Amino acid sequence: MRGAFYSLINFINTADINDVYADAARKILENIMLIPGCTITDVAEMCYVSTATISRLCRKLNYQSFADFKMDVTMNLNYFNRDALRLQFDHQLPTQVKDESKTMKELFEDHFENIIANLRSTYQQVSFEQLEEIVDRMHKANEICFAGNFFTQSVAMQLEIELTYSGKRCTGMYPLASQIEIAKRLTENDVIIVSSIAGGFMVDHPDVMREIAKSKAYKICITQLEDFIYRDYVDMLVKVGTDHYSLIGKFSITYIFEVLEAMYHLKYGGK
């Protein structure tokens, strides 16, 4: 759950080096810990710009207002330390106590073994037939919509490129508000793929999941989480990883999208 960080960094990386909004975004990122306690006037003074510039920057970052941006930053910061624990090599379970006696080399070895275990579990759980059904449904769909947080959306982009190259209409990499609007207009001839490493998207954004649940589109969910809100409204669950719900599940999510890309290309590419 680092959406605000992704948005800021992505904006900075793609903006002109002398862009006033990029300069403000850099200053905000440098002082991100202060943002929850700041007013828009405080942030404007911090960045040496007007409040109007900060408002426009928030809209460029796909937030409706500074208040929405501030709320997302606050939520991201609250999650940051928890996510950091789940990324640490020896914290594959939230309740597991860190073993201070392990060397750095042992931590790296544990991390590697956990990645292998996560991928092996995914390979054993997900059948070829299930993946082929997804490929066939994407081929028949009028539109394929990808929903999720920034990381899984960025991973899905390679599959989107393959689908677009083959003539399919795809949507993805949009803000949450737009995800809701797109879910509302999808029909029974469309497919929506929701992806979330440890299920944080489904848990933290029930408003988006509510609209996805009501959508007439065929709904596919790719995640390590087995039970989540509106689970009964999902047509297909692709359960990946292990029951640890560690963020190393990102390797399994990436694996699934790469396999889908390869399978689609082999079966339908150029046809």
C-alpha positions in Angstrom: 0.0 0.0 0.0 2.3 2.7 -1.3 0.1 4.4 -3.9 1.0 8.0 -3.0 4.7 7.1 -3.1 4.3 5.5 -6.5 2.3 8.4 -7.8 4.9 11.0 -6.7 7.9 9.1 -7.9 6.3 8.2 -11.2 5.3 11.9 -11.8 8.8 13.1 -10.9 10.4 10.5 -13.2 8.3 11.4 -16.2 8.2 15.2 -15.8 10.5 17.7 -17.3 13.5 18.3 -15.1 12.7 22.0 -14.6 8.9 21.4 -14.2 7.6 23.5 -11.3 5.1 20.7 -10.3 7.9 18.1 -10.3 10.0 20.4 -8.0 7.0 20.6 -5.7 6.5 16.8 -5.8 10.2 16.3 -4.9 9.9 18.6 -1.9 6.7 16.8 -0.8 8.5 13.5 -1.1 11.4 14.7 0.9 9.1 15.8 3.7 6.5 13.1 3.3 6.4 12.4 7.0 5.1 15.9 7.7 2.3 15.9 5.2 -0.4 14.3 7.5 -0.1 17.3 9.8 0.1 20.0 7.1 -2.6 22.2 5.6 -2.5 23.0 1.9 -1.0 26.4 2.9 1.8 24.7 4.8 2.7 22.5 1.9 2.6 25.5 -0.5 5.0 27.4 1.7 7.2 24.3 2.0 7.4 24.1 -1.8 7.7 27.9 -2.4 4.6 27.8 -4.6 1.0 28.9 -4.4 -1.9 26.8 -3.0 -3.3 26.8 -6.5 -0.2 25.0 -7.7 -0.5 22.4 -5.0 -4.1 21.8 -5.9 -3.2 21.4 -9.6 -0.3 19.0 -8.6 -2.8 16.9 -6.7 -5.0 16.6 -9.7 -2.0 15.8 -11.9 -1.3 13.0 -9.4 -4.9 11.8 -10.0 -6.4 13.0 -6.7 -9.5 15.1 -6.7 -8.2 17.4 -4.0 -5.4 18.1 -1.6 -7.5 16.5 1.1 -7.7 13.3 -0.8 -4.0 13.3 -1.4 -3.3 14.0 2.3 -5.6 11.2 3.3 -3.8 8.7 1.0 -0.4 9.8 2.2 -1.5 9.3 5.8 -2.8 5.8 5.0 0.4 4.9 3.1 2.5 6.0 6.0 0.5 3.9 8.4 1.0 0.9 6.2 4.6 1.5 5.4 6.2 0.0 8.6 3.9 -3.0 8.4 4.9 -3.6 4.8 8.5 -3.1 5.6 8.3 -6.0 8.1 6.6 -8.2 5.5 9.4 -7.4 3.0 12.1 -8.4 5.5 13.7 -11.7 4.7 12.8 -13.4 8.0 9.3 -11.9 8.4 7.3 -14.1 6.1 4.6 -14.3 8.8 3.4 -11.1 10.6 3.5 -12.9 14.0 7.0 -14.4 13.5 9.6 -13.0 15.8 12.8 -11.7 14.1 15.8 -13.9 14.8 18.6 -11.4 15.6 21.2 -14.2 15.6 21.0 -14.7 11.8 23.7 -13.4 9.6 23.0 -11.3 6.5 24.0 -14.2 4.4 21.5 -16.5 6.2 18.8 -13.9 5.7 19.4 -13.8 1.9 19.3 -17.6 1.8 16.0 -17.7 3.7 14.6 -15.0 1.4 15.6 -17.1 -1.7 14.0 -20.2 -0.3 10.8 -18.4 0.6 10.6 -17.1 -3.0 11.1 -20.6 -4.4 8.4 -22.0 -2.0 6.0 -19.2 -3.0 6.5 -19.9 -6.8 6.3 -23.7 -6.3 3.1 -23.3 -4.4 1.7 -21.2 -7.2 2.7 -23.7 -9.8 1.0 -26.5 -7.9 -2.2 -24.6 -7.2 -2.9 -23.0 -10.5 -3.8 -25.4 -13.3 -3.0 -25.0 -17.0 -6.7 -25.3 -17.7 -7.5 -22.4 -15.5 -5.0 -20.2 -17.2 -6.2 -21.3 -20.6 -9.7 -20.4 -19.7 -8.5 -16.9 -18.8 -6.7 -16.6 -22.1 -9.9 -17.7 -24.0 -12.1 -15.3 -22.1 -9.8 -12.4 -22.8 -9.8 -13.3 -26.5 -13.6 -13.3 -26.6 -14.0 -10.2 -24.5 -14.8 -6.8 -26.0 -12.7 -5.1 -23.3 -10.3 -6.3 -20.6 -10.1 -4.2 -17.5 -7.2 -4.4 -15.0 -7.9 -3.3 -11.4 -5.5 -3.1 -8.4 -2.9 -1.1 -6.8 0.1 0.5 -8.6 2.5 -2.5 -8.4 0.3 -5.2 -9.8 -1.1 -2.7 -12.4 2.5 -2.0 -13.6 3.2 -5.8 -13.8 0.0 -6.2 -15.8 1.1 -3.6 -18.4 3.2 -6.2 -20.3 0.1 -8.3 -20.8 -1.9 -5.2 -21.8 0.7 -4.5 -24.5 0.4 -8.1 -25.9 -3.4 -7.8 -25.8 -3.5 -4.4 -27.4 -1.0 -5.5 -30.1 -3.4 -8.3 -30.9 -6.3 -5.8 -31.3 -7.9 -6.1 -27.9 -9.2 -3.0 -26.0 -7.7 -2.8 -22.5 -7.9 -0.3 -19.6 -5.6 -0.1 -16.6 -3.2 2.0 -14.6 -5.9 4.5 -13.6 -6.8 6.1 -10.3 -9.3 4.5 -7.9 -12.1 6.9 -8.8 -11.7 5.9 -12.5 -11.6 2.2 -11.6 -15.1 2.7 -10.1 -16.4 4.5 -13.2 -15.0 1.9 -15.6 -16.4 -1.0 -13.5 -19.9 0.6 -13.8 -19.8 0.7 -17.6 -18.5 -2.8 -18.3 -20.9 -5.4 -19.8 -21.3 -9.1 -19.8 -19.0 -9.2 -22.9 -16.1 -7.8 -20.9 -13.5 -9.2 -18.5 -12.1 -7.5 -15.3 -9.0 -8.8 -13.7 -8.3 -7.8 -10.1 -4.8 -8.5 -8.8 -3.4 -7.9 -5.3 -0.4 -9.6 -3.8 -1.7 -10.2 -0.3 -5.2 -9.0 -0.8 -4.7 -5.4 0.5 -6.6 -3.9 -2.5 -9.7 -5.9 -1.7 -9.5 -5.2 2.0 -8.7 -1.5 1.8 -10.9 -0.4 -1.1 -14.4 -2.0 -0.5 -15.9 0.9 -2.5 -14.1 -0.2 -5.6 -14.8 -3.9 -4.9 -18.5 -3.1 -4.4 -18.7 -1.7 -7.9 -16.7 -4.6 -9.3 -19.0 -7.0 -7.6 -22.0 -5.3 -9.2 -20.4 -5.3 -12.7 -21.8 -7.6 -15.3 -18.3 -8.4 -16.6 -16.6 -11.8 -15.9 -14.6 -11.2 -12.8 -11.2 -12.8 -12.2 -9.2 -12.2 -9.0 -5.4 -13.1 -8.7 -4.2 -13.0 -5.1 -2.7 -14.9 -2.2 -5.8 -14.1 -0.1 -8.4 -16.8 -0.1 -11.2 -15.0 1.7 -12.1 -11.4 1.2 -15.0 -9.0 1.0 -17.2 -9.7 -2.1 -15.3 -13.0 -2.7 -18.6 -14.7 -3.5 -19.1 -12.2 -6.4 -15.9 -13.1 -8.1 -16.3 -15.7 -11.0 -12.8 -17.1 -10.8 -10.2 -16.9 -8.0 -6.6 -17.6 -9.0 -5.0 -18.4 -5.7 -1.2 -17.9 -5.8 1.6 -18.1 -3.3 1.5 -19.6 0.2 -0.6 -19.0 3.3 2.1 -16.6 4.6 0.6 -13.6 2.7 4.1 -12.2 2.4 4.9 -9.5 -0.1 7.3 -11.9 -1.8 4.0 -13.0 -3.4 4.9 -10.3 -6.0 7.1 -12.9 -7.7 4.1 -15.2 -8.1 1.8 -12.4 -9.4 4.5 -11.5 -12.0 4.8 -15.2 -13.0 1.1 -15.5 -13.6 0.9 -12.4 -15.8 4.0 -13.5 -17.8 2.5 -16.9 -18.4 -0.8 -15.4 -19.5 1.1 -13.1 -21.9 3.0 -16.1 -23.4 -0.1 -18.3 -23.7 -2.1 -15.5 -25.3 0.6 -14.8 -27.8 1.1 -18.5 -28.7 -2.7 -19.1 -29.1 -4.0 -15.9 -30.5 -1.1 -13.6 -31.2 -1.3 -12.1 -34.7 -4.6 -13.8 -35.5 
